[in-house]
Amino acid sequence: MSEVCKEFAIDKEAVIKKGMKRNKAKALAIYLSRNHSGITCKDCGMYFGNVSGTTITMAYNRVEKEVTQNKRVKGKLNKIKKRILNI
């Protein structure tokens, strides 16, 4: 979460705030959380503003699609991953 916040220059509350439509930082944080934590969509939803597991799945799928179609998003995601994994 902290690396996503750094990348977008926002605080944690802005990322996890419920009701923010198309919040890119939140979507990337959800995507990374689901890929690297092994937690369920329901548990992930509890962390990200108490949203449903379906909302988490939809955000994940949206980022997955965007990563395959948009090099800029893929680059940003890889940059965050490298910082998280200290590569």
PDB file of N, CA, C and O in Angstrom:
ATOM      1  N   MET A   1       0.824  -1.193   0.000  1.00  0.00           N
ATOM      2  CA  MET A   1       0.000   0.000   0.000  1.00  0.00           C
ATOM      3  C   MET A   1       0.865   1.252   0.000  1.00  0.00           C
ATOM      4  O   MET A   1       0.582   2.207  -0.723  1.00  0.00           O
ATOM      5  N   SER A   2       1.917   1.249   0.808  1.00  0.00           N
ATOM      6  CA  SER A   2       2.735   2.455   0.922  1.00  0.00           C
ATOM      7  C   SER A   2       3.404   2.814  -0.403  1.00  0.00           C
ATOM      8  O   SER A   2       3.560   3.994  -0.719  1.00  0.00           O
ATOM      9  N   GLU A   3       3.797   1.807  -1.179  1.00  0.00           N
ATOM     10  CA  GLU A   3       4.445   2.090  -2.468  1.00  0.00           C
ATOM     11  C   GLU A   3       3.445   2.648  -3.478  1.00  0.00           C
ATOM     12  O   GLU A   3       3.803   3.493  -4.298  1.00  0.00           O
ATOM     13  N   VAL A   4       2.220   2.192  -3.428  1.00  0.00           N
ATOM     14  CA  VAL A   4       1.173   2.740  -4.301  1.00  0.00           C
ATOM     15  C   VAL A   4       0.914   4.195  -3.908  1.00  0.00           C
ATOM     16  O   VAL A   4       0.780   5.061  -4.773  1.00  0.00           O
ATOM     17  N   CYS A   5       0.846   4.456  -2.625  1.00  0.00           N
ATOM     18  CA  CYS A   5       0.635   5.828  -2.148  1.00  0.00           C
ATOM     19  C   CYS A   5       1.769   6.741  -2.598  1.00  0.00           C
ATOM     20  O   CYS A   5       1.527   7.871  -3.021  1.00  0.00           O
ATOM     21  N   LYS A   6       3.008   6.256  -2.509  1.00  0.00           N
ATOM     22  CA  LYS A   6       4.155   7.048  -2.967  1.00  0.00           C
ATOM     23  C   LYS A   6       4.061   7.329  -4.458  1.00  0.00           C
ATOM     24  O   LYS A   6       4.290   8.456  -4.897  1.00  0.00           O
ATOM     25  N   GLU A   7       3.726   6.313  -5.233  1.00  0.00           N
ATOM     26  CA  GLU A   7       3.658   6.459  -6.691  1.00  0.00           C
ATOM     27  C   GLU A   7       2.633   7.499  -7.115  1.00  0.00           C
ATOM     28  O   GLU A   7       2.867   8.254  -8.058  1.00  0.00           O
ATOM     29  N   PHE A   8       1.501   7.544  -6.424  1.00  0.00           N
ATOM     30  CA  PHE A   8       0.434   8.470  -6.775  1.00  0.00           C
ATOM     31  C   PHE A   8       0.430   9.732  -5.915  1.00  0.00           C
ATOM     32  O   PHE A   8      -0.415  10.607  -6.103  1.00  0.00           O
ATOM     33  N   ALA A   9       1.364   9.830  -4.981  1.00  0.00           N
ATOM     34  CA  ALA A   9       1.491  10.984  -4.083  1.00  0.00           C
ATOM     35  C   ALA A   9       0.175  11.286  -3.359  1.00  0.00           C
ATOM     36  O   ALA A   9      -0.304  12.420  -3.340  1.00  0.00           O
ATOM     37  N   ILE A  10      -0.395  10.222  -2.759  1.00  0.00           N
ATOM     38  CA  ILE A  10      -1.636  10.362  -1.987  1.00  0.00           C
ATOM     39  C   ILE A  10      -1.480   9.595  -0.680  1.00  0.00           C
ATOM     40  O   ILE A  10      -0.543   8.814  -0.514  1.00  0.00           O
ATOM     41  N   ASP A  11      -2.400   9.825   0.236  1.00  0.00           N
ATOM     42  CA  ASP A  11      -2.325   9.104   1.497  1.00  0.00           C
ATOM     43  C   ASP A  11      -3.208   7.852   1.456  1.00  0.00           C
ATOM     44  O   ASP A  11      -4.032   7.683   0.557  1.00  0.00           O
ATOM     45  N   LYS A  12      -3.019   6.993   2.437  1.00  0.00           N
ATOM     46  CA  LYS A  12      -3.714   5.713   2.499  1.00  0.00           C
ATOM     47  C   LYS A  12      -5.233   5.885   2.510  1.00  0.00           C
ATOM     48  O   LYS A  12      -5.957   5.102   1.895  1.00  0.00           O
ATOM     49  N   GLU A  13      -5.705   6.903   3.205  1.00  0.00           N
ATOM     50  CA  GLU A  13      -7.152   7.120   3.307  1.00  0.00           C
ATOM     51  C   GLU A  13      -7.778   7.371   1.937  1.00  0.00           C
ATOM     52  O   GLU A  13      -8.906   6.949   1.681  1.00  0.00           O
ATOM     53  N   ALA A  14      -7.050   8.055   1.059  1.00  0.00           N
ATOM     54  CA  ALA A  14      -7.559   8.316  -0.291  1.00  0.00           C
ATOM     55  C   ALA A  14      -7.648   7.032  -1.108  1.00  0.00           C
ATOM     56  O   ALA A  14      -8.501   6.910  -1.986  1.00  0.00           O
ATOM     57  N   VAL A  15      -6.776   6.087  -0.822  1.00  0.00           N
ATOM     58  CA  VAL A  15      -6.787   4.818  -1.553  1.00  0.00           C
ATOM     59  C   VAL A  15      -7.929   3.933  -1.074  1.00  0.00           C
ATOM     60  O   VAL A  15      -8.625   3.335  -1.894  1.00  0.00           O
ATOM     61  N   ILE A  16      -8.134   3.839   0.216  1.00  0.00           N
ATOM     62  CA  ILE A  16      -9.135   2.897   0.731  1.00  0.00           C
ATOM     63  C   ILE A  16     -10.534   3.503   0.879  1.00  0.00           C
ATOM     64  O   ILE A  16     -11.473   2.802   1.255  1.00  0.00           O
ATOM     65  N   LYS A  17     -10.677   4.775   0.591  1.00  0.00           N
ATOM     66  CA  LYS A  17     -11.977   5.441   0.742  1.00  0.00           C
ATOM     67  C   LYS A  17     -13.038   4.778  -0.131  1.00  0.00           C
ATOM     68  O   LYS A  17     -12.830   4.562  -1.325  1.00  0.00           O
ATOM     69  N   LYS A  18     -14.153   4.467   0.470  1.00  0.00           N
ATOM     70  CA  LYS A  18     -15.267   3.835  -0.235  1.00  0.00           C
ATOM     71  C   LYS A  18     -16.005   4.877  -1.070  1.00  0.00           C
ATOM     72  O   LYS A  18     -16.153   6.028  -0.661  1.00  0.00           O
ATOM     73  N   GLY A  19     -16.461   4.456  -2.234  1.00  0.00           N
ATOM     74  CA  GLY A  19     -17.273   5.316  -3.074  1.00  0.00           C
ATOM     75  C   GLY A  19     -16.523   6.059  -4.162  1.00  0.00           C
ATOM     76  O   GLY A  19     -17.134   6.762  -4.967  1.00  0.00           O
ATOM     77  N   MET A  20     -15.216   5.912  -4.197  1.00  0.00           N
ATOM     78  CA  MET A  20     -14.425   6.590  -5.227  1.00  0.00           C
ATOM     79  C   MET A  20     -14.457   5.746  -6.498  1.00  0.00           C
ATOM     80  O   MET A  20     -13.854   4.673  -6.540  1.00  0.00           O
ATOM     81  N   LYS A  21     -15.133   6.203  -7.508  1.00  0.00           N
ATOM     82  CA  LYS A  21     -15.224   5.471  -8.770  1.00  0.00           C
ATOM     83  C   LYS A  21     -13.954   5.664  -9.585  1.00  0.00           C
ATOM     84  O   LYS A  21     -13.407   6.764  -9.665  1.00  0.00           O
ATOM     85  N   ARG A  22     -13.502   4.579 -10.183  1.00  0.00           N
ATOM     86  CA  ARG A  22     -12.336   4.597 -11.082  1.00  0.00           C
ATOM     87  C   ARG A  22     -11.100   5.214 -10.429  1.00  0.00           C
ATOM     88  O   ARG A  22     -10.389   6.001 -11.054  1.00  0.00           O
ATOM     89  N   ASN A  23     -10.852   4.860  -9.192  1.00  0.00           N
ATOM     90  CA  ASN A  23      -9.683   5.312  -8.449  1.00  0.00           C
ATOM     91  C   ASN A  23      -8.508   4.425  -8.860  1.00  0.00           C
ATOM     92  O   ASN A  23      -8.401   3.285  -8.408  1.00  0.00           O
ATOM     93  N   LYS A  24      -7.625   4.950  -9.719  1.00  0.00           N
ATOM     94  CA  LYS A  24      -6.521   4.172 -10.283  1.00  0.00           C
ATOM     95  C   LYS A  24      -5.604   3.626  -9.191  1.00  0.00           C
ATOM     96  O   LYS A  24      -5.192   2.467  -9.254  1.00  0.00           O
ATOM     97  N   ALA A  25      -5.284   4.436  -8.205  1.00  0.00           N
ATOM     98  CA  ALA A  25      -4.412   3.996  -7.121  1.00  0.00           C
ATOM     99  C   ALA A  25      -5.052   2.828  -6.370  1.00  0.00           C
ATOM    100  O   ALA A  25      -4.381   1.845  -6.056  1.00  0.00           O
ATOM    101  N   LYS A  26      -6.325   2.936  -6.089  1.00  0.00           N
ATOM    102  CA  LYS A  26      -7.033   1.872  -5.379  1.00  0.00           C
ATOM    103  C   LYS A  26      -7.061   0.598  -6.211  1.00  0.00           C
ATOM    104  O   LYS A  26      -6.841  -0.496  -5.691  1.00  0.00           O
ATOM    105  N   ALA A  27      -7.332   0.741  -7.501  1.00  0.00           N
ATOM    106  CA  ALA A  27      -7.394  -0.421  -8.382  1.00  0.00           C
ATOM    107  C   ALA A  27      -6.041  -1.139  -8.434  1.00  0.00           C
ATOM    108  O   ALA A  27      -5.991  -2.368  -8.377  1.00  0.00           O
ATOM    109  N   LEU A  28      -4.956  -0.384  -8.541  1.00  0.00           N
ATOM    110  CA  LEU A  28      -3.626  -1.006  -8.570  1.00  0.00           C
ATOM    111  C   LEU A  28      -3.288  -1.646  -7.226  1.00  0.00           C
ATOM    112  O   LEU A  28      -2.678  -2.715  -7.188  1.00  0.00           O
ATOM    113  N   ALA A  29      -3.674  -1.011  -6.133  1.00  0.00           N
ATOM    114  CA  ALA A  29      -3.434  -1.585  -4.808  1.00  0.00           C
ATOM    115  C   ALA A  29      -4.217  -2.890  -4.646  1.00  0.00           C
ATOM    116  O   ALA A  29      -3.697  -3.859  -4.092  1.00  0.00           O
ATOM    117  N   ILE A  30      -5.436  -2.919  -5.117  1.00  0.00           N
ATOM    118  CA  ILE A  30      -6.249  -4.135  -5.073  1.00  0.00           C
ATOM    119  C   ILE A  30      -5.594  -5.228  -5.906  1.00  0.00           C
ATOM    120  O   ILE A  30      -5.472  -6.370  -5.464  1.00  0.00           O
ATOM    121  N   TYR A  31      -5.179  -4.872  -7.097  1.00  0.00           N
ATOM    122  CA  TYR A  31      -4.540  -5.829  -8.002  1.00  0.00           C
ATOM    123  C   TYR A  31      -3.303  -6.446  -7.357  1.00  0.00           C
ATOM    124  O   TYR A  31      -3.138  -7.666  -7.357  1.00  0.00           O
ATOM    125  N   LEU A  32      -2.447  -5.607  -6.815  1.00  0.00           N
ATOM    126  CA  LEU A  32      -1.231  -6.097  -6.168  1.00  0.00           C
ATOM    127  C   LEU A  32      -1.554  -6.930  -4.931  1.00  0.00           C
ATOM    128  O   LEU A  32      -0.912  -7.949  -4.679  1.00  0.00           O
ATOM    129  N   SER A  33      -2.540  -6.500  -4.169  1.00  0.00           N
ATOM    130  CA  SER A  33      -2.931  -7.244  -2.966  1.00  0.00           C
ATOM    131  C   SER A  33      -3.413  -8.640  -3.314  1.00  0.00           C
ATOM    132  O   SER A  33      -3.034  -9.619  -2.670  1.00  0.00           O
ATOM    133  N   ARG A  34      -4.236  -8.722  -4.319  1.00  0.00           N
ATOM    134  CA  ARG A  34      -4.776 -10.027  -4.732  1.00  0.00           C
ATOM    135  C   ARG A  34      -3.681 -10.923  -5.303  1.00  0.00           C
ATOM    136  O   ARG A  34      -3.691 -12.132  -5.076  1.00  0.00           O
ATOM    137  N   ASN A  35      -2.742 -10.346  -6.039  1.00  0.00           N
ATOM    138  CA  ASN A  35      -1.671 -11.149  -6.644  1.00  0.00           C
ATOM    139  C   ASN A  35      -0.649 -11.638  -5.630  1.00  0.00           C
ATOM    140  O   ASN A  35      -0.120 -12.740  -5.779  1.00  0.00           O
ATOM    141  N   HIS A  36      -0.361 -10.857  -4.617  1.00  0.00           N
ATOM    142  CA  HIS A  36       0.772 -11.163  -3.759  1.00  0.00           C
ATOM    143  C   HIS A  36       0.434 -11.547  -2.327  1.00  0.00           C
ATOM    144  O   HIS A  36       1.327 -11.949  -1.580  1.00  0.00           O
ATOM    145  N   SER A  37      -0.823 -11.436  -1.920  1.00  0.00           N
ATOM    146  CA  SER A  37      -1.130 -11.723  -0.516  1.00  0.00           C
ATOM    147  C   SER A  37      -1.825 -13.065  -0.309  1.00  0.00           C
ATOM    148  O   SER A  37      -1.687 -13.677   0.750  1.00  0.00           O
ATOM    149  N   GLY A  38      -2.562 -13.520  -1.300  1.00  0.00           N
ATOM    150  CA  GLY A  38      -3.290 -14.769  -1.141  1.00  0.00           C
ATOM    151  C   GLY A  38      -4.565 -14.655  -0.327  1.00  0.00           C
ATOM    152  O   GLY A  38      -5.175 -15.671   0.005  1.00  0.00           O
ATOM    153  N   ILE A  39      -4.985 -13.430   0.004  1.00  0.00           N
ATOM    154  CA  ILE A  39      -6.221 -13.268   0.771  1.00  0.00           C
ATOM    155  C   ILE A  39      -7.433 -13.360  -0.161  1.00  0.00           C
ATOM    156  O   ILE A  39      -7.310 -13.190  -1.374  1.00  0.00           O
ATOM    157  N   THR A  40      -8.570 -13.625   0.409  1.00  0.00           N
ATOM    158  CA  THR A  40      -9.791 -13.740  -0.382  1.00  0.00           C
ATOM    159  C   THR A  40     -10.281 -12.359  -0.825  1.00  0.00           C
ATOM    160  O   THR A  40      -9.891 -11.334  -0.266  1.00  0.00           O
ATOM    161  N   CYS A  41     -11.134 -12.361  -1.827  1.00  0.00           N
ATOM    162  CA  CYS A  41     -11.718 -11.097  -2.295  1.00  0.00           C
ATOM    163  C   CYS A  41     -12.536 -10.442  -1.189  1.00  0.00           C
ATOM    164  O   CYS A  41     -12.540  -9.218  -1.052  1.00  0.00           O
ATOM    165  N   LYS A  42     -13.221 -11.252  -0.409  1.00  0.00           N
ATOM    166  CA  LYS A  42     -14.034 -10.723   0.685  1.00  0.00           C
ATOM    167  C   LYS A  42     -13.148 -10.017   1.718  1.00  0.00           C
ATOM    168  O   LYS A  42     -13.464  -8.910   2.154  1.00  0.00           O
ATOM    169  N   ASP A  43     -12.047 -10.652   2.106  1.00  0.00           N
ATOM    170  CA  ASP A  43     -11.128 -10.043   3.074  1.00  0.00           C
ATOM    171  C   ASP A  43     -10.471  -8.797   2.498  1.00  0.00           C
ATOM    172  O   ASP A  43     -10.291  -7.800   3.198  1.00  0.00           O
ATOM    173  N   CYS A  44     -10.122  -8.858   1.242  1.00  0.00           N
ATOM    174  CA  CYS A  44      -9.537  -7.704   0.568  1.00  0.00           C
ATOM    175  C   CYS A  44     -10.537  -6.542   0.558  1.00  0.00           C
ATOM    176  O   CYS A  44     -10.163  -5.389   0.773  1.00  0.00           O
ATOM    177  N   GLY A  45     -11.801  -6.858   0.308  1.00  0.00           N
ATOM    178  CA  GLY A  45     -12.860  -5.853   0.304  1.00  0.00           C
ATOM    179  C   GLY A  45     -13.048  -5.196   1.659  1.00  0.00           C
ATOM    180  O   GLY A  45     -13.347  -4.005   1.744  1.00  0.00           O
ATOM    181  N   MET A  46     -12.874  -5.969   2.712  1.00  0.00           N
ATOM    182  CA  MET A  46     -12.975  -5.408   4.066  1.00  0.00           C
ATOM    183  C   MET A  46     -11.894  -4.349   4.277  1.00  0.00           C
ATOM    184  O   MET A  46     -12.148  -3.311   4.888  1.00  0.00           O
ATOM    185  N   TYR A  47     -10.707  -4.612   3.777  1.00  0.00           N
ATOM    186  CA  TYR A  47      -9.597  -3.676   3.935  1.00  0.00           C
ATOM    187  C   TYR A  47      -9.794  -2.412   3.096  1.00  0.00           C
ATOM    188  O   TYR A  47      -9.485  -1.307   3.543  1.00  0.00           O
ATOM    189  N   PHE A  48     -10.305  -2.584   1.891  1.00  0.00           N
ATOM    190  CA  PHE A  48     -10.460  -1.454   0.976  1.00  0.00           C
ATOM    191  C   PHE A  48     -11.832  -0.800   1.095  1.00  0.00           C
ATOM    192  O   PHE A  48     -12.560  -0.692   0.108  1.00  0.00           O
ATOM    193  N   GLY A  49     -12.176  -0.376   2.269  1.00  0.00           N
ATOM    194  CA  GLY A  49     -13.385   0.405   2.472  1.00  0.00           C
ATOM    195  C   GLY A  49     -14.636  -0.403   2.667  1.00  0.00           C
ATOM    196  O   GLY A  49     -15.739   0.099   2.452  1.00  0.00           O
ATOM    197  N   ASN A  50     -14.486  -1.664   3.075  1.00  0.00           N
ATOM    198  CA  ASN A  50     -15.625  -2.538   3.325  1.00  0.00           C
ATOM    199  C   ASN A  50     -16.516  -2.682   2.088  1.00  0.00           C
ATOM    200  O   ASN A  50     -17.738  -2.562   2.167  1.00  0.00           O
ATOM    201  N   VAL A  51     -15.871  -2.942   0.938  1.00  0.00           N
ATOM    202  CA  VAL A  51     -16.605  -3.176  -0.305  1.00  0.00           C
ATOM    203  C   VAL A  51     -16.761  -4.674  -0.511  1.00  0.00           C
ATOM    204  O   VAL A  51     -16.080  -5.467   0.141  1.00  0.00           O
ATOM    205  N   SER A  52     -17.644  -5.062  -1.403  1.00  0.00           N
ATOM    206  CA  SER A  52     -17.922  -6.482  -1.622  1.00  0.00           C
ATOM    207  C   SER A  52     -16.766  -7.175  -2.345  1.00  0.00           C
ATOM    208  O   SER A  52     -15.937  -6.537  -2.994  1.00  0.00           O
ATOM    209  N   GLY A  53     -16.742  -8.477  -2.212  1.00  0.00           N
ATOM    210  CA  GLY A  53     -15.759  -9.279  -2.932  1.00  0.00           C
ATOM    211  C   GLY A  53     -15.925  -9.136  -4.431  1.00  0.00           C
ATOM    212  O   GLY A  53     -14.945  -9.188  -5.175  1.00  0.00           O
ATOM    213  N   THR A  54     -17.158  -8.957  -4.880  1.00  0.00           N
ATOM    214  CA  THR A  54     -17.430  -8.755  -6.308  1.00  0.00           C
ATOM    215  C   THR A  54     -16.785  -7.473  -6.801  1.00  0.00           C
ATOM    216  O   THR A  54     -16.240  -7.440  -7.905  1.00  0.00           O
ATOM    217  N   THR A  55     -16.837  -6.429  -6.009  1.00  0.00           N
ATOM    218  CA  THR A  55     -16.198  -5.166  -6.379  1.00  0.00           C
ATOM    219  C   THR A  55     -14.697  -5.356  -6.521  1.00  0.00           C
ATOM    220  O   THR A  55     -14.082  -4.799  -7.431  1.00  0.00           O
ATOM    221  N   ILE A  56     -14.110  -6.130  -5.638  1.00  0.00           N
ATOM    222  CA  ILE A  56     -12.674  -6.417  -5.698  1.00  0.00           C
ATOM    223  C   ILE A  56     -12.355  -7.177  -6.987  1.00  0.00           C
ATOM    224  O   ILE A  56     -11.401  -6.843  -7.689  1.00  0.00           O
ATOM    225  N   THR A  57     -13.149  -8.186  -7.289  1.00  0.00           N
ATOM    226  CA  THR A  57     -12.936  -8.968  -8.507  1.00  0.00           C
ATOM    227  C   THR A  57     -13.052  -8.095  -9.747  1.00  0.00           C
ATOM    228  O   THR A  57     -12.244  -8.215 -10.667  1.00  0.00           O
ATOM    229  N   MET A  58     -14.040  -7.225  -9.779  1.00  0.00           N
ATOM    230  CA  MET A  58     -14.226  -6.346 -10.940  1.00  0.00           C
ATOM    231  C   MET A  58     -13.052  -5.388 -11.096  1.00  0.00           C
ATOM    232  O   MET A  58     -12.587  -5.164 -12.213  1.00  0.00           O
ATOM    233  N   ALA A  59     -12.569  -4.821 -10.002  1.00  0.00           N
ATOM    234  CA  ALA A  59     -11.414  -3.920 -10.054  1.00  0.00           C
ATOM    235  C   ALA A  59     -10.177  -4.677 -10.521  1.00  0.00           C
ATOM    236  O   ALA A  59      -9.410  -4.170 -11.340  1.00  0.00           O
ATOM    237  N   TYR A  60      -9.982  -5.876 -10.008  1.00  0.00           N
ATOM    238  CA  TYR A  60      -8.850  -6.714 -10.398  1.00  0.00           C
ATOM    239  C   TYR A  60      -8.891  -6.998 -11.904  1.00  0.00           C
ATOM    240  O   TYR A  60      -7.891  -6.834 -12.604  1.00  0.00           O
ATOM    241  N   ASN A  61     -10.045  -7.419 -12.384  1.00  0.00           N
ATOM    242  CA  ASN A  61     -10.188  -7.741 -13.808  1.00  0.00           C
ATOM    243  C   ASN A  61      -9.982  -6.516 -14.696  1.00  0.00           C
ATOM    244  O   ASN A  61      -9.418  -6.624 -15.785  1.00  0.00           O
ATOM    245  N   ARG A  62     -10.431  -5.371 -14.241  1.00  0.00           N
ATOM    246  CA  ARG A  62     -10.255  -4.128 -14.996  1.00  0.00           C
ATOM    247  C   ARG A  62      -8.762  -3.791 -15.129  1.00  0.00           C
ATOM    248  O   ARG A  62      -8.302  -3.408 -16.205  1.00  0.00           O
ATOM    249  N   VAL A  63      -8.023  -3.935 -14.047  1.00  0.00           N
ATOM    250  CA  VAL A  63      -6.575  -3.660 -14.089  1.00  0.00           C
ATOM    251  C   VAL A  63      -5.879  -4.704 -14.957  1.00  0.00           C
ATOM    252  O   VAL A  63      -5.012  -4.360 -15.760  1.00  0.00           O
ATOM    253  N   GLU A  64      -6.245  -5.962 -14.806  1.00  0.00           N
ATOM    254  CA  GLU A  64      -5.650  -7.035 -15.606  1.00  0.00           C
ATOM    255  C   GLU A  64      -5.792  -6.743 -17.100  1.00  0.00           C
ATOM    256  O   GLU A  64      -4.844  -6.904 -17.868  1.00  0.00           O
ATOM    257  N   LYS A  65      -6.970  -6.317 -17.493  1.00  0.00           N
ATOM    258  CA  LYS A  65      -7.223  -5.987 -18.896  1.00  0.00           C
ATOM    259  C   LYS A  65      -6.401  -4.765 -19.316  1.00  0.00           C
ATOM    260  O   LYS A  65      -5.807  -4.745 -20.394  1.00  0.00           O
ATOM    261  N   GLU A  66      -6.376  -3.764 -18.460  1.00  0.00           N
ATOM    262  CA  GLU A  66      -5.653  -2.529 -18.766  1.00  0.00           C
ATOM    263  C   GLU A  66      -4.147  -2.766 -18.885  1.00  0.00           C
ATOM    264  O   GLU A  66      -3.483  -2.152 -19.720  1.00  0.00           O
ATOM    265  N   VAL A  67      -3.618  -3.646 -18.058  1.00  0.00           N
ATOM    266  CA  VAL A  67      -2.185  -3.960 -18.093  1.00  0.00           C
ATOM    267  C   VAL A  67      -1.810  -4.585 -19.434  1.00  0.00           C
ATOM    268  O   VAL A  67      -0.734  -4.311 -19.967  1.00  0.00           O
ATOM    269  N   THR A  68      -2.678  -5.410 -19.973  1.00  0.00           N
ATOM    270  CA  THR A  68      -2.379  -6.054 -21.256  1.00  0.00           C
ATOM    271  C   THR A  68      -2.537  -5.099 -22.427  1.00  0.00           C
ATOM    272  O   THR A  68      -1.955  -5.326 -23.488  1.00  0.00           O
ATOM    273  N   GLN A  69      -3.311  -4.036 -22.257  1.00  0.00           N
ATOM    274  CA  GLN A  69      -3.591  -3.127 -23.366  1.00  0.00           C
ATOM    275  C   GLN A  69      -2.841  -1.801 -23.301  1.00  0.00           C
ATOM    276  O   GLN A  69      -2.745  -1.104 -24.311  1.00  0.00           O
ATOM    277  N   ASN A  70      -2.315  -1.443 -22.152  1.00  0.00           N
ATOM    278  CA  ASN A  70      -1.730  -0.122 -21.973  1.00  0.00           C
ATOM    279  C   ASN A  70      -0.332  -0.235 -21.367  1.00  0.00           C
ATOM    280  O   ASN A  70      -0.178  -0.599 -20.201  1.00  0.00           O
ATOM    281  N   LYS A  71       0.675   0.079 -22.165  1.00  0.00           N
ATOM    282  CA  LYS A  71       2.063  -0.041 -21.711  1.00  0.00           C
ATOM    283  C   LYS A  71       2.371   0.890 -20.551  1.00  0.00           C
ATOM    284  O   LYS A  71       3.190   0.558 -19.694  1.00  0.00           O
ATOM    285  N   ARG A  72       1.736   2.035 -20.509  1.00  0.00           N
ATOM    286  CA  ARG A  72       1.976   2.987 -19.431  1.00  0.00           C
ATOM    287  C   ARG A  72       1.526   2.428 -18.078  1.00  0.00           C
ATOM    288  O   ARG A  72       2.229   2.552 -17.075  1.00  0.00           O
ATOM    289  N   VAL A  73       0.359   1.821 -18.073  1.00  0.00           N
ATOM    290  CA  VAL A  73      -0.161   1.216 -16.840  1.00  0.00           C
ATOM    291  C   VAL A  73       0.724   0.038 -16.435  1.00  0.00           C
ATOM    292  O   VAL A  73       1.037  -0.135 -15.257  1.00  0.00           O
ATOM    293  N   LYS A  74       1.123  -0.767 -17.415  1.00  0.00           N
ATOM    294  CA  LYS A  74       1.995  -1.901 -17.135  1.00  0.00           C
ATOM    295  C   LYS A  74       3.324  -1.422 -16.550  1.00  0.00           C
ATOM    296  O   LYS A  74       3.845  -2.033 -15.617  1.00  0.00           O
ATOM    297  N   GLY A  75       3.869  -0.345 -17.086  1.00  0.00           N
ATOM    298  CA  GLY A  75       5.114   0.210 -16.580  1.00  0.00           C
ATOM    299  C   GLY A  75       4.984   0.713 -15.159  1.00  0.00           C
ATOM    300  O   GLY A  75       5.862   0.478 -14.328  1.00  0.00           O
ATOM    301  N   LYS A  76       3.898   1.400 -14.878  1.00  0.00           N
ATOM    302  CA  LYS A  76       3.654   1.920 -13.526  1.00  0.00           C
ATOM    303  C   LYS A  76       3.514   0.759 -12.536  1.00  0.00           C
ATOM    304  O   LYS A  76       4.055   0.806 -11.431  1.00  0.00           O
ATOM    305  N   LEU A  77       2.794  -0.264 -12.940  1.00  0.00           N
ATOM    306  CA  LEU A  77       2.602  -1.426 -12.087  1.00  0.00           C
ATOM    307  C   LEU A  77       3.939  -2.131 -11.822  1.00  0.00           C
ATOM    308  O   LEU A  77       4.226  -2.512 -10.687  1.00  0.00           O
ATOM    309  N   ASN A  78       4.738  -2.300 -12.852  1.00  0.00           N
ATOM    310  CA  ASN A  78       6.048  -2.938 -12.692  1.00  0.00           C
ATOM    311  C   ASN A  78       6.975  -2.114 -11.804  1.00  0.00           C
ATOM    312  O   ASN A  78       7.746  -2.667 -11.019  1.00  0.00           O
ATOM    313  N   LYS A  79       6.898  -0.805 -11.929  1.00  0.00           N
ATOM    314  CA  LYS A  79       7.703   0.082 -11.090  1.00  0.00           C
ATOM    315  C   LYS A  79       7.347  -0.101  -9.612  1.00  0.00           C
ATOM    316  O   LYS A  79       8.233  -0.176  -8.761  1.00  0.00           O
ATOM    317  N   ILE A  80       6.061  -0.172  -9.315  1.00  0.00           N
ATOM    318  CA  ILE A  80       5.602  -0.377  -7.943  1.00  0.00           C
ATOM    319  C   ILE A  80       6.027  -1.754  -7.447  1.00  0.00           C
ATOM    320  O   ILE A  80       6.499  -1.886  -6.318  1.00  0.00           O
ATOM    321  N   LYS A  81       5.864  -2.779  -8.280  1.00  0.00           N
ATOM    322  CA  LYS A  81       6.250  -4.142  -7.904  1.00  0.00           C
ATOM    323  C   LYS A  81       7.725  -4.220  -7.554  1.00  0.00           C
ATOM    324  O   LYS A  81       8.101  -4.843  -6.562  1.00  0.00           O
ATOM    325  N   LYS A  82       8.554  -3.591  -8.361  1.00  0.00           N
ATOM    326  CA  LYS A  82      10.003  -3.614  -8.103  1.00  0.00           C
ATOM    327  C   LYS A  82      10.331  -2.991  -6.755  1.00  0.00           C
ATOM    328  O   LYS A  82      11.177  -3.498  -6.018  1.00  0.00           O
ATOM    329  N   ARG A  83       9.663  -1.897  -6.437  1.00  0.00           N
ATOM    330  CA  ARG A  83       9.916  -1.257  -5.135  1.00  0.00           C
ATOM    331  C   ARG A  83       9.435  -2.128  -3.993  1.00  0.00           C
ATOM    332  O   ARG A  83      10.075  -2.184  -2.943  1.00  0.00           O
ATOM    333  N   ILE A  84       8.318  -2.808  -4.185  1.00  0.00           N
ATOM    334  CA  ILE A  84       7.789  -3.683  -3.138  1.00  0.00           C
ATOM    335  C   ILE A  84       8.728  -4.862  -2.911  1.00  0.00           C
ATOM    336  O   ILE A  84       9.002  -5.246  -1.775  1.00  0.00           O
ATOM    337  N   LEU A  85       9.210  -5.421  -4.001  1.00  0.00           N
ATOM    338  CA  LEU A  85      10.071  -6.610  -3.913  1.00  0.00           C
ATOM    339  C   LEU A  85      11.544  -6.271  -3.763  1.00  0.00           C
ATOM    340  O   LEU A  85      12.383  -7.166  -3.659  1.00  0.00           O
ATOM    341  N   ASN A  86      11.867  -4.963  -3.752  1.00  0.00           N
ATOM    342  CA  ASN A  86      13.245  -4.486  -3.614  1.00  0.00           C
ATOM    343  C   ASN A  86      14.178  -5.063  -4.675  1.00  0.00           C
ATOM    344  O   ASN A  86      15.284  -5.514  -4.378  1.00  0.00           O
ATOM    345  N   ILE A  87      13.708  -5.035  -5.907  1.00  0.00           N
ATOM    346  CA  ILE A  87      14.520  -5.552  -7.027  1.00  0.00           C
ATOM    347  C   ILE A  87      15.387  -4.447  -7.566  1.00  0.00           C
ATOM    348  O   ILE A  87      16.148  -4.663  -8.509  1.00  0.00           O
TER     349      ILE A  87
END
